[in-house]
Amino acid sequence: MKIIALEEHFSDPAVAKAGAARAQALSPGFAASYSPASGLPYSPSPEVLENLAEKRLADMDAGGITMQVLSGLSAQTVPADVAPALVAGSNDKAAAAVRAHPDRFAAFAALPTAAPEAAVAELDRSVNELGFVGTLIMGRTEGEFLDAPRFEPILARAAALKVPVFLHPGVPPREITDSNYAAGLPTGIGTRLQTAAWGWHQETAVHFLHLVHSGVLDRYPDLQFILGHWGETIPFYLDRVDEALPQRATGLDRSFHEYFRENVYLAPSGMWSQAQLRFCLETFPLERIVFAVDYPFIGNEGAVPFLEKAELPEADKRKIAHENAERLLGL
């Protein structure tokens, strides 16, 4: 079966170096907790993260992945004075990989969001010149969600270009970490709770809640978002949010449930849970579920078995595996 995976990352050393100080300030224990030497999950080597050629293609072939939509990491932690040039260089690397293997790679643009005007220009360039199919944004920029007024031009341009925004997890602000994930917890446990185990999924859910309730999707009603990890916990709270914040309180054009069903696509992101798939299918349109591995933090080997075990007709499996992504991204 053809499989298109949408949350498949690479690291550009120059971008990672430029964002390292900010990343260290947000999560002092991250490097140790996610070092390959830790022996813990989600800890690929730099060599694997940086590879956009033979090693990556071999891993895709071994795991049955037809195409990856590449996304560069760390752009949101890069300072404004150097971000435009460095992030453009990262996108150029992704574009070169796509040109070399157009049947195996597509790409989401990384954006220098600390410099919003440059981010708009880079989104334009990436879509119109490089042929990218959207953008992936990793959490807050300088402590602010995308609904902050200075980021409005980025959202407006994504809507005008008719490309989706993959709203990816990012590390919470330090004050949240200090309150929720540091006090009373061993350093390694706190760092993992702050990030992959809980914190950055909660952050992403709150990020999308901000976008809806600040009126972004009333201003741009056709703008589409992709949420990984089965919707970053939101599907399990749709009814609760609607009950607690009815339209008479929000003053919005639609209920939260409607925004979620009409402006969001969900991906598993390597969480190979049949129970979560079943729940999402009960609460969410099948046509809005796409596929993602979260490579190389998750290996490709679970992808095919997950789809094979799904208790779905083959036609529905094809929609999740590739057809929904082809429609959304114009692939």
C-alpha positions in Angstrom: 0.0 0.0 0.0 1.2 3.5 -0.8 2.0 5.5 2.4 2.6 9.2 2.6 4.0 10.3 6.0 3.5 14.0 6.9 5.6 14.6 10.1 9.0 13.5 9.1 11.9 15.7 10.3 15.4 16.6 9.6 17.9 18.8 11.4 20.0 21.5 9.7 23.2 21.9 11.9 23.4 25.7 11.3 19.8 26.2 12.4 20.2 23.9 15.4 23.3 25.8 16.5 21.7 29.2 16.2 18.7 28.1 18.2 20.7 26.2 20.8 20.8 29.0 23.4 17.1 29.5 23.4 16.4 25.8 23.4 18.8 25.3 26.4 17.0 28.1 28.3 13.7 26.4 27.7 14.8 22.9 28.6 18.2 22.6 30.3 18.0 18.9 30.5 16.9 18.2 27.0 20.2 17.3 25.4 21.0 14.7 28.1 17.5 13.3 28.2 17.3 12.8 24.4 20.9 11.8 23.7 21.3 8.5 21.9 23.4 7.4 24.9 20.3 7.8 27.2 18.9 4.6 25.7 15.4 6.2 25.9 12.9 6.4 23.1 12.8 9.3 20.6 16.6 9.8 20.7 18.0 9.5 17.1 21.6 10.3 16.4 22.6 13.6 14.7 23.7 11.6 11.7 20.3 10.1 11.2 18.5 13.5 11.8 20.7 15.3 9.2 20.5 12.7 6.5 18.3 13.5 3.5 19.6 10.8 1.1 20.6 7.2 1.1 20.1 6.4 4.9 16.7 8.0 5.0 15.6 6.3 1.8 16.8 2.9 3.0 14.8 3.4 6.2 11.7 4.4 4.2 12.1 1.3 2.0 12.5 -1.0 5.0 9.4 0.4 6.6 7.2 0.5 3.6 7.0 4.4 3.4 6.4 5.7 -0.1 6.9 9.4 0.5 7.9 11.6 3.4 6.9 15.3 3.7 10.1 16.7 5.1 10.2 19.4 7.8 13.2 21.2 9.2 13.4 21.4 13.0 14.2 24.3 15.4 13.3 27.4 13.4 11.1 28.9 16.2 14.1 29.1 18.6 16.4 31.0 16.1 16.9 34.7 16.9 15.4 37.2 14.5 18.7 38.7 13.3 20.0 35.5 11.8 16.8 33.4 11.3 15.8 34.5 7.8 19.1 33.5 6.1 19.5 30.3 8.2 16.0 29.1 7.8 16.0 29.8 4.1 19.2 27.6 3.9 17.4 24.8 5.7 14.5 25.0 3.2 17.0 25.0 0.3 18.4 21.7 1.6 14.9 20.2 1.7 14.2 21.5 -1.8 17.4 19.8 -3.1 16.2 16.5 -1.6 12.8 16.9 -3.2 14.4 17.7 -6.6 16.7 14.7 -6.3 13.8 12.3 -5.3 10.5 13.9 -6.4 8.6 10.6 -6.0 9.9 10.1 -2.5 10.0 13.5 -0.9 7.8 16.6 -0.6 8.4 19.4 2.0 6.8 21.8 4.5 8.5 25.2 4.8 10.3 26.1 8.0 9.7 29.7 8.8 11.8 32.4 10.6 8.8 33.4 12.8 10.9 35.6 15.1 11.1 37.9 12.0 7.4 37.8 10.8 7.9 39.9 7.6 10.8 37.6 6.5 8.6 34.6 7.4 5.9 35.7 5.0 8.5 36.2 2.3 10.0 32.7 3.0 6.5 31.1 2.9 5.9 32.7 -0.5 9.3 31.6 -1.8 8.9 28.1 -0.5 5.5 27.5 -2.0 5.7 29.5 -5.2 9.4 28.8 -6.1 10.4 25.7 -4.3 7.1 23.9 -4.6 6.5 23.2 -0.9 3.1 22.0 0.2 2.6 24.0 3.5 4.5 25.0 6.6 5.3 23.4 9.9 5.6 25.6 12.9 7.0 24.3 16.2 5.2 25.8 19.1 5.6 29.4 20.4 8.0 32.0 19.2 9.6 34.1 21.9 6.8 33.0 24.2 3.9 33.9 21.9 1.4 31.7 20.1 0.5 32.3 16.5 -2.6 34.3 17.4 -0.3 37.2 18.5 -0.9 40.2 16.3 2.6 40.2 14.9 2.1 36.8 13.3 -1.2 37.7 11.6 0.5 38.2 8.2 1.9 34.7 8.3 -1.6 33.2 8.8 -3.0 35.5 6.2 -0.5 34.4 3.6 -1.0 30.7 4.4 -4.7 31.2 3.9 -4.1 33.1 0.6 -1.8 30.4 -0.7 -4.3 27.7 0.4 -1.6 25.7 2.1 -1.9 24.0 5.6 -0.1 24.8 8.8 1.2 21.8 10.6 1.0 23.0 14.2 3.8 21.0 15.8 4.7 20.7 19.5 7.2 23.0 21.1 8.7 23.2 24.6 6.6 25.1 27.0 7.8 28.5 28.4 10.2 28.2 31.3 7.7 29.5 33.9 5.3 26.6 33.0 8.1 24.1 33.2 9.3 25.4 36.6 5.8 25.1 37.9 4.6 21.9 36.3 7.6 19.8 35.5 10.5 20.8 37.7 9.5 21.1 41.3 9.8 17.8 43.2 10.7 15.7 40.1 14.0 14.2 39.2 15.6 16.1 36.3 15.3 13.4 33.7 11.7 12.7 34.6 10.8 16.4 34.6 12.4 16.9 31.2 10.5 14.0 29.7 7.2 15.2 31.2 7.9 18.7 29.9 8.4 17.4 26.4 7.5 14.1 24.7 5.6 12.4 27.6 3.1 15.2 28.2 4.1 18.9 28.1 4.5 19.7 24.5 1.3 17.9 23.5 -0.6 20.0 26.1 1.1 23.1 24.7 0.0 22.3 21.2 -3.6 21.7 22.3 -3.6 25.1 24.1 -2.0 26.7 21.0 -4.9 25.5 18.8 -7.5 26.6 21.4 -5.9 30.0 21.3 -6.1 30.2 17.6 -9.8 29.3 17.5 -10.9 31.5 20.4 -9.0 34.5 19.3 -11.0 34.5 16.1 -8.3 33.4 13.7 -10.6 30.9 11.9 -13.4 33.5 11.6 -11.0 35.7 9.8 -9.6 32.9 7.7 -12.4 30.3 7.6 -10.7 28.1 5.0 -7.2 27.9 6.7 -6.3 24.3 7.5 -4.2 23.0 10.3 -2.6 19.6 10.8 -2.3 18.2 14.4 -0.2 15.2 15.1 -0.3 12.7 17.9 -4.1 12.1 17.3 -4.9 15.7 17.7 -2.8 16.5 20.7 -5.4 15.3 23.2 -8.2 17.7 21.8 -10.5 14.9 20.4 -11.1 13.6 23.9 -12.3 17.1 25.1 -14.4 18.3 22.2 -17.7 18.0 24.1 -16.3 19.5 27.2 -15.0 22.6 25.4 -18.3 23.1 23.6 -20.2 22.8 26.9 -17.9 25.1 28.8 -17.5 27.7 26.0 -20.8 27.8 24.0 -21.1 30.3 21.1 -23.1 32.7 23.3 -20.0 33.0 25.4 -17.4 33.1 22.6 -19.2 35.2 20.1 -17.6 33.1 17.3 -19.2 32.1 14.1 -19.1 28.3 14.9 -18.7 26.0 17.8 -15.3 24.7 18.7 -16.3 21.3 17.6 -17.1 22.7 14.2 -13.8 24.4 13.8 -12.0 21.2 14.8 -14.0 19.1 12.3 -13.7 21.6 9.4 -10.3 23.2 9.8 -8.1 20.3 11.2 -6.5 17.1 9.9 -5.3 14.5 12.4 -2.2 12.3 12.2 -1.0 9.4 14.4 2.6 10.6 14.5 3.9 7.1 15.4 1.4 6.5 18.2 0.3 3.2 16.9 -2.8 2.8 19.0 -5.8 1.1 17.5 -8.0 2.4 20.4 -7.1 6.0 19.6 -7.7 5.4 15.9 -11.2 4.0 16.7 -12.0 6.9 19.0 -10.9 9.5 16.5 -13.0 7.8 13.8 -16.0 8.0 16.1 -15.6 11.7 16.6 -13.9 13.0 13.4 -14.3 12.6 9.6 -12.3 9.8 8.1 -11.5 12.1 5.2 -9.5 14.3 7.7 -7.2 11.6 9.1 -3.8 11.6 7.4 -0.6 9.5 8.2 2.6 10.4 10.0 5.4 8.4 11.5 7.4 11.2 13.3 10.6 9.9 11.8 13.4 9.6 12.9 12.1 10.0 16.5 9.9 7.0 15.7 11.0 4.3 13.4 9.2 3.4 10.2 8.8 -0.2 11.1 5.4 0.3 12.9 3.7 2.0 10.0 2.6 -1.0 7.8 1.6 -3.2 10.8 -0.6 -0.4 12.2 -2.5 0.0 8.9 -2.8 -3.8 8.5 -4.3 -4.2 12.0 -6.8 -1.5 11.6 -10.3 -2.9 11.4 -11.3 -0.8 8.3 -12.2 -1.6 4.7 -9.2 -1.4 2.4 -10.7 1.7 0.7 -10.7 3.5 4.1 -7.1 2.4 4.8 -6.1 3.9 1.5 -7.6 7.2 2.4 -5.6 7.4 5.7 -2.4 6.0 4.1 -2.2 8.4 1.1 -5.4 9.7 -0.5 -6.4 12.3 2.1 -2.8 13.7 2.1 -2.8 13.8 -1.7 -6.0 15.8 -1.7 -4.9 18.2 1.1 -1.4 18.8 -0.2 -2.0 18.6 -4.0 0.4 15.7 -4.3 
